[in-house]
Amino acid sequence: MSRILIVEDDKNLNNGVAFALKKEGYEVISAYSKLEGKREMLNSKIDFLLLDINLPDGNGLDFCKEIMGEIDFPIVFFTANDTEEDMVKGFEVGADDYIAKPFSIEVLKYKINAILKRSKPANKNTFEYNNLIIDFDRILVTIEGKEVNLTVTEYKLLEILAKNKGKVITKDRLLDKVWDSNGNFVDENTLSVNIRRLRKKIEKDSKKPEYIITVFGIGYTFGE
């Protein structure tokens, strides 16, 4: 569950919001000043920041400016100053939304849920195993961060095996699935040659493969 940092000097408000958010399943950290807020940011991974505009040791807007290069999470301001000018200043320094005091806890919870939902990165269409990453959208294979250049047939073989990790894929099934670039059927000898070439490109030791494993007399499987 997401971790929320509340930087608000009003202890009753801070503790009340923290209590309500914990009941929703969030992990909550409370800070009561700029200094405490920065300390918590250094010591914890934060997913969401609730920040008061007026703090005892400074201004929430200035706090936001100071941390802007260090954050990648949403910020909502608590404010008693809900004028248009103040709101514009907040958005200029990176605020995702405002909530004016006094406010409804239910409204605050809905704001947080909606913003977190929007801010979640889209699911990547990738496969990862040990040091191997396959990006199916980009048709890109990397080992330890370095791109591996594969032929069309080699990539198709790797894709089929990876997407069926843990299953034994027979030679006949692979032969049915894999065609060369001219649409010609790949025979069993060509299949074996491509598997051998693929192993040389992705395995540390092609004689002791960790990715493409031979199931003797049947076909191949991916990984352990």
C-alpha positions as CSV (number, residue, x, y, z in Angstrom):
1,M,0.0,0.0,0.0
2,S,1.1,3.6,-0.7
3,R,3.1,5.5,2.0
4,I,1.8,9.0,2.7
5,L,3.7,11.8,4.3
6,I,1.7,14.5,6.1
7,V,3.5,17.7,6.8
8,E,1.1,19.7,9.0
9,D,1.9,21.6,12.2
10,D,-1.6,21.3,13.6
11,K,-1.2,18.1,15.6
12,N,-4.9,17.4,16.0
13,L,-5.5,17.8,12.3
14,N,-2.3,15.8,11.4
15,N,-3.1,13.0,13.7
16,G,-6.8,12.9,12.7
17,V,-6.0,12.7,9.0
18,A,-3.3,10.1,9.7
19,F,-5.8,7.9,11.7
20,A,-8.4,8.1,8.9
21,L,-5.9,7.2,6.2
22,K,-4.5,4.3,8.2
23,K,-8.0,2.9,8.4
24,E,-8.0,3.0,4.6
25,G,-4.9,0.8,4.5
26,Y,-2.3,3.5,3.8
27,E,1.0,3.7,5.6
28,V,1.2,7.2,7.1
29,I,4.1,9.2,8.4
30,S,3.5,12.5,10.3
31,A,5.8,15.5,10.3
32,Y,5.0,18.8,12.0
33,S,7.6,21.1,10.3
34,K,9.6,21.6,7.1
35,L,12.7,20.2,8.9
36,E,10.9,17.1,10.0
37,G,9.3,16.7,6.6
38,K,12.7,16.8,4.8
39,R,14.1,14.3,7.3
40,E,11.3,11.8,6.7
41,M,11.7,12.2,3.0
42,L,15.4,11.3,3.3
43,N,14.7,8.3,5.5
44,S,11.6,6.8,3.8
45,K,10.2,6.1,0.3
46,I,7.2,8.4,-0.1
47,D,4.4,7.9,-2.5
48,F,2.2,10.9,-1.7
49,L,2.7,14.2,0.2
50,L,0.1,16.1,2.0
51,L,1.6,19.5,2.7
52,D,0.4,22.5,4.7
53,I,1.1,26.0,3.2
54,N,1.9,27.6,6.5
55,L,4.5,25.8,8.6
56,P,6.2,27.0,11.8
57,D,9.6,27.0,10.2
58,G,8.7,28.2,6.7
59,N,6.3,28.1,3.8
60,G,4.9,25.0,2.2
61,L,5.4,26.6,-1.3
62,D,9.1,27.1,-0.5
63,F,9.4,23.6,0.8
64,C,7.9,22.3,-2.4
65,K,10.5,24.3,-4.5
66,E,13.3,22.9,-2.4
67,I,12.4,19.3,-2.8
68,M,11.1,19.5,-6.4
69,G,14.3,17.9,-7.9
70,E,14.1,15.0,-5.4
71,I,10.5,13.8,-5.8
72,D,8.4,11.8,-8.2
73,F,5.2,11.6,-6.2
74,P,2.0,13.6,-6.1
75,I,1.5,16.6,-3.8
76,V,-1.7,18.0,-2.3
77,F,-1.7,21.2,-0.3
78,F,-3.6,21.9,2.8
79,T,-4.5,25.6,2.8
80,A,-6.6,28.2,4.5
81,N,-5.8,30.6,1.7
82,D,-7.8,29.3,-1.2
83,T,-7.5,32.4,-3.4
84,E,-6.8,32.0,-7.1
85,E,-3.4,33.6,-6.7
86,D,-2.3,31.2,-4.0
87,M,-3.6,28.2,-6.0
88,V,-1.7,29.3,-9.1
89,K,1.5,29.6,-7.1
90,G,1.0,26.1,-5.7
91,F,0.4,24.5,-9.1
92,E,3.5,26.4,-10.4
93,V,5.7,24.7,-7.8
94,G,4.3,21.2,-8.5
95,A,1.0,20.8,-6.6
96,D,-1.4,18.2,-8.0
97,D,-4.3,19.6,-6.1
98,Y,-5.5,21.8,-3.2
99,I,-7.9,21.1,-0.3
100,A,-9.1,24.1,1.7
101,K,-9.5,24.0,5.5
102,P,-11.8,23.0,7.0
103,F,-12.3,20.0,4.8
104,S,-14.1,16.7,4.7
105,I,-12.0,13.6,5.4
106,E,-14.1,11.7,2.9
107,V,-13.4,14.3,0.2
108,L,-9.6,14.1,1.0
109,K,-9.7,10.3,0.7
110,Y,-11.3,10.4,-2.7
111,K,-8.8,13.0,-3.9
112,I,-5.9,10.9,-2.7
113,N,-7.3,7.7,-4.3
114,A,-8.0,9.4,-7.6
115,I,-4.6,11.1,-7.8
116,L,-2.7,7.9,-6.9
117,K,-4.7,6.0,-9.5
118,R,-3.8,8.5,-12.2
119,S,-0.2,8.7,-11.2
120,K,0.5,4.9,-11.4
121,P,2.6,4.1,-14.4
122,A,1.1,2.0,-17.1
123,N,1.8,-1.7,-17.0
124,K,4.8,-2.4,-19.2
125,N,4.5,-5.3,-21.6
126,T,7.8,-6.8,-20.6
127,F,9.2,-10.1,-19.4
128,E,12.1,-10.3,-16.9
129,Y,14.1,-13.3,-15.8
130,N,17.5,-13.0,-14.1
131,N,19.5,-10.6,-16.2
132,L,17.3,-11.0,-19.3
133,I,14.6,-8.5,-20.2
134,I,12.2,-8.7,-23.2
135,D,10.2,-5.6,-24.2
136,F,7.5,-7.1,-26.3
137,D,6.1,-3.7,-27.4
138,R,9.5,-2.5,-28.7
139,I,10.7,-6.0,-29.8
140,L,13.8,-5.4,-27.7
141,V,15.9,-7.9,-25.8
142,T,18.6,-6.9,-23.3
143,I,21.0,-8.8,-21.1
144,E,22.5,-6.9,-18.1
145,G,21.2,-3.7,-19.8
146,K,22.9,-4.4,-23.2
147,E,20.8,-4.9,-26.3
148,V,21.0,-8.3,-27.9
149,N,20.6,-8.3,-31.7
150,L,18.4,-11.2,-32.7
151,T,17.1,-12.4,-36.1
152,V,13.3,-12.5,-36.6
153,T,13.3,-16.3,-36.1
154,E,15.5,-16.1,-33.0
155,Y,13.2,-13.5,-31.4
156,K,10.1,-15.5,-32.2
157,L,11.5,-18.5,-30.5
158,L,12.5,-16.6,-27.5
159,E,9.1,-14.9,-27.3
160,I,7.2,-18.1,-27.4
161,L,9.4,-19.8,-24.8
162,A,9.4,-16.8,-22.4
163,K,5.6,-16.3,-22.6
164,N,5.2,-20.0,-21.8
165,K,7.8,-20.1,-19.0
166,G,7.5,-23.2,-16.9
167,K,5.9,-25.2,-19.8
168,V,7.5,-27.6,-22.1
169,I,7.0,-26.5,-25.7
170,T,7.4,-29.4,-28.1
171,K,9.4,-29.1,-31.3
172,D,6.3,-29.7,-33.4
173,R,4.6,-26.7,-31.7
174,L,7.6,-24.5,-32.2
175,L,7.8,-25.6,-35.9
176,D,4.1,-24.6,-36.2
177,K,4.7,-21.2,-34.7
178,V,7.9,-20.1,-36.3
179,W,8.3,-19.2,-39.9
180,D,11.1,-17.4,-41.6
181,S,10.9,-13.9,-43.1
182,N,9.8,-15.3,-46.5
183,G,6.9,-17.3,-45.1
184,N,8.7,-20.6,-45.6
185,F,8.3,-23.3,-43.0
186,V,11.2,-23.9,-40.7
187,D,12.3,-27.5,-40.5
188,E,13.6,-29.3,-37.4
189,N,17.2,-28.8,-38.4
190,T,16.8,-25.1,-38.9
191,L,15.0,-25.0,-35.5
192,S,18.0,-26.6,-33.8
193,V,20.4,-24.2,-35.5
194,N,18.4,-21.2,-34.4
195,I,18.2,-22.4,-30.8
196,R,21.9,-22.9,-30.8
197,R,22.5,-19.4,-32.2
198,L,20.0,-17.9,-29.7
199,R,21.8,-19.6,-26.8
200,K,25.2,-18.2,-27.9
201,K,23.7,-14.7,-27.8
202,I,21.9,-14.8,-24.5
203,E,23.5,-17.5,-22.4
204,K,26.7,-17.1,-20.3
205,D,27.6,-20.6,-21.1
206,S,25.6,-22.1,-24.0
207,K,26.6,-25.6,-22.9
208,K,25.0,-25.0,-19.5
209,P,22.0,-22.8,-20.4
210,E,19.9,-21.0,-17.8
211,Y,17.3,-19.6,-20.1
212,I,16.6,-22.1,-22.9
213,I,16.6,-25.6,-21.5
214,T,16.3,-28.8,-23.7
215,V,13.8,-31.4,-22.7
216,F,15.4,-34.3,-24.5
217,G,13.2,-36.1,-27.0
218,I,10.4,-33.5,-26.6
219,G,11.3,-29.9,-27.0
220,Y,12.4,-26.9,-24.9
221,T,11.3,-25.0,-21.9
222,F,12.3,-21.5,-20.5
223,G,14.2,-21.3,-17.2
224,E,14.1,-23.7,-14.3
